[in-house]
Amino acid sequence: MSKKVYVITGGSSGIGLAVIKKLINDPSNQIISFSRSKEKIERALMDLEETPDNLEFYEGNVCNEDDCLRFSEFVKKNHNYINGLVNAAGVLTSGGIENISYAQWKFNLDVNLNGPYLFTQNLIPMLKAAKGASIVNVSSIASMRPGRSVAYSVSKAGLDMLTEYLAGEFAPYKIRVNSVNPGFVRTNIHIDNQIVNSKEEYETMALEVARRNPLGRAGEADEVADLIMFLLNEKSSWITGSIFKIDGGTLIENDFLPVKKKS
Ligand SMILES: NC(=O)c1ccc[n+]([C@@H]2O[C@H](COP(=O)([O-])OP(=O)(O)OC[C@H]3O[C@@H](n4cnc5c(N)ncnc54)[C@H](OP(=O)(O)O)[C@@H]3O)[C@@H](O)[C@H]2O)c1
């Protein structure tokens, strides 16, 4: 198998796109992105400046059974095996049980938890065929400490357990499953999901995040992609079932940290 095949859900934006930017540099990699909207794919293509020969954008919804089945048939026909799968597609709705509707709750659980389950399930034969595949789920530190969204936190907590469960279930096939759990990372997620309504509001939120962060800044998608690349690579061949925080120290805030003044 000289060619390596990588599937990235949510590859049209943010962390998924940052992973793609690293993978496309090696012409022996074949990358397939899976996401819903044409607009975001076009935005990603503008960002990439040109479409590399080794990248395809496939349109589909991770929580739609027909889309996932159609996609698995497409991969089987064209590639037959998958060396790396990154489940990065995700949505975010802000609020607690008094603020968000049952439909919004279900939407978050569907995309962030049922999506990775369904999408991965459809690709099992191709993951097995690679004889040493790596799956990386993109979760969040919101899975470990309640954030500002009950639905998002619960969906990501479920995803962490899915990571651990699948790591055990897939170990006999030498398929590794790990999770990367970022803190606040500068991507389109907050604007595209209407958490904030303008670029100005976004910058205010990012400044507040940076003020409270022990390392004094928000994260970049490129930094999260570096960790994902390590987990996709054979250099991490003895790592499975692990949950990696990448948050500039957000979750280790304690009394020993110097108090930061509001500017
Ligand atoms: N940015 C952060 O601060 C942060 C922090 C912690 C964790 N994360 C996690 O990191 C992952 C990536 O987030 P990001 O910040 O890169 O977000 P982003 O820039 O908004 O990108 C999200 C990607 O997911 C795709 N997507 C959303 N729903 C989908 C669905 N149902 N089916 C297929 N694709 C879908 C989007 O495209 P379409 O909408 O066109 O489908 C887009 O390509 C998410 O799982 C998120 O929860 C992000």
The ligand as an SDF file (V2000), in Angstrom:
LIG
                    3D

 48 52  0  0  0  0  0  0  0  0999 V2000
  -12.8960   25.8550   17.7760 N   0  0  0  0  0  0  0  0  0  0  0  0
  -12.9420   25.5270   19.0480 C   0  0  0  0  0  0  0  0  0  0  0  0
  -12.7960   26.4010   19.9390 O   0  0  0  0  0  0  0  0  0  0  0  0
  -13.1480   24.0970   19.4650 C   0  0  0  0  0  0  0  0  0  0  0  0
  -12.8890   23.7470   20.7930 C   0  0  0  0  0  0  0  0  0  0  0  0
  -13.0700   22.4360   21.2060 C   0  0  0  0  0  0  0  0  0  0  0  0
  -13.4850   21.4800   20.3040 C   0  0  0  0  0  0  0  0  0  0  0  0
  -13.7350   21.8240   19.0200 N   0  0  0  0  0  0  0  0  0  0  0  0
  -14.2160   20.7700   18.1210 C   0  0  0  0  0  0  0  0  0  0  0  0
  -13.4010   20.7000   16.9800 O   0  0  0  0  0  0  0  0  0  0  0  0
  -14.1380   20.1910   15.8790 C   0  0  0  0  0  0  0  0  0  0  0  0
  -13.9390   21.1120   14.6920 C   0  0  0  0  0  0  0  0  0  0  0  0
  -14.4230   22.3910   15.0560 O   0  0  0  0  0  0  0  0  0  0  0  0
  -13.9500   23.7180   14.3480 P   0  0  0  0  0  0  0  0  0  0  0  0
  -13.6980   24.6910   15.4150 O   0  0  0  0  0  0  0  0  0  0  0  0
  -12.9300   23.4120   13.3400 O   0  0  0  0  0  0  0  0  0  0  0  0
  -15.3520   24.1240   13.6650 O   0  0  0  0  0  0  0  0  0  0  0  0
  -15.7440   24.7360   12.2540 P   0  0  0  0  0  0  0  0  0  0  0  0
  -14.6800   25.6440   11.7680 O   0  0  0  0  0  0  0  0  0  0  0  0
  -17.1160   25.2660   12.4380 O   0  0  0  0  0  0  0  0  0  0  0  0
  -15.7820   23.4370   11.3240 O   0  0  0  0  0  0  0  0  0  0  0  0
  -16.7680   22.4650   11.5080 C   0  0  0  0  0  0  0  0  0  0  0  0
  -16.7850   21.5520   10.2990 C   0  0  0  0  0  0  0  0  0  0  0  0
  -17.7340   20.5040   10.5380 O   0  0  0  0  0  0  0  0  0  0  0  0
  -18.6120   20.4000    9.4040 C   0  0  0  0  0  0  0  0  0  0  0  0
  -19.8860   19.8520    9.8530 N   0  0  0  0  0  0  0  0  0  0  0  0
  -20.7420   20.3640   10.7770 C   0  0  0  0  0  0  0  0  0  0  0  0
  -21.8120   19.5950   10.9000 N   0  0  0  0  0  0  0  0  0  0  0  0
  -21.6460   18.5440   10.0280 C   0  0  0  0  0  0  0  0  0  0  0  0
  -22.4260   17.4150    9.6890 C   0  0  0  0  0  0  0  0  0  0  0  0
  -23.6270   17.1860   10.2510 N   0  0  0  0  0  0  0  0  0  0  0  0
  -21.9420   16.5600    8.7640 N   0  0  0  0  0  0  0  0  0  0  0  0
  -20.7440   16.7680    8.1760 C   0  0  0  0  0  0  0  0  0  0  0  0
  -19.9580   17.8330    8.4580 N   0  0  0  0  0  0  0  0  0  0  0  0
  -20.4150   18.7110    9.3670 C   0  0  0  0  0  0  0  0  0  0  0  0
  -18.6790   21.8390    8.8790 C   0  0  0  0  0  0  0  0  0  0  0  0
  -19.1290   21.9160    7.5260 O   0  0  0  0  0  0  0  0  0  0  0  0
  -20.7160   21.9680    7.1550 P   0  0  0  0  0  0  0  0  0  0  0  0
  -21.3680   22.8330    8.1950 O   0  0  0  0  0  0  0  0  0  0  0  0
  -20.7480   22.5400    5.7850 O   0  0  0  0  0  0  0  0  0  0  0  0
  -21.1850   20.5650    7.2030 O   0  0  0  0  0  0  0  0  0  0  0  0
  -17.2430   22.2410    9.0060 C   0  0  0  0  0  0  0  0  0  0  0  0
  -16.4900   21.7140    7.9330 O   0  0  0  0  0  0  0  0  0  0  0  0
  -15.5940   20.1330   16.3430 C   0  0  0  0  0  0  0  0  0  0  0  0
  -15.9290   18.8140   16.6540 O   0  0  0  0  0  0  0  0  0  0  0  0
  -15.6020   21.0050   17.5900 C   0  0  0  0  0  0  0  0  0  0  0  0
  -16.5770   20.6090   18.4990 O   0  0  0  0  0  0  0  0  0  0  0  0
  -13.5790   23.1100   18.5690 C   0  0  0  0  0  0  0  0  0  0  0  0
  1  2  1  0
  2  3  2  0
  2  4  1  0
  4  5  1  0
  4 48  2  0
  5  6  2  0
  6  7  1  0
  7  8  2  0
  8  9  1  0
  8 48  1  0
  9 10  1  0
  9 46  1  0
 10 11  1  0
 11 12  1  0
 11 44  1  0
 12 13  1  0
 13 14  1  0
 14 15  2  0
 14 16  1  0
 14 17  1  0
 17 18  1  0
 18 19  2  0
 18 20  1  0
 18 21  1  0
 21 22  1  0
 22 23  1  0
 23 24  1  0
 23 42  1  0
 24 25  1  0
 25 26  1  0
 25 36  1  0
 26 27  1  0
 26 35  1  0
 27 28  2  0
 28 29  1  0
 29 30  1  0
 29 35  2  0
 30 31  1  0
 30 32  2  0
 32 33  1  0
 33 34  2  0
 34 35  1  0
 36 37  1  0
 36 42  1  0
 37 38  1  0
 38 39  2  0
 38 40  1  0
 38 41  1  0
 42 43  1  0
 44 45  1  0
 44 46  1  0
 46 47  1  0
M  CHG  2   8   1  16  -1
M  END
$$$$
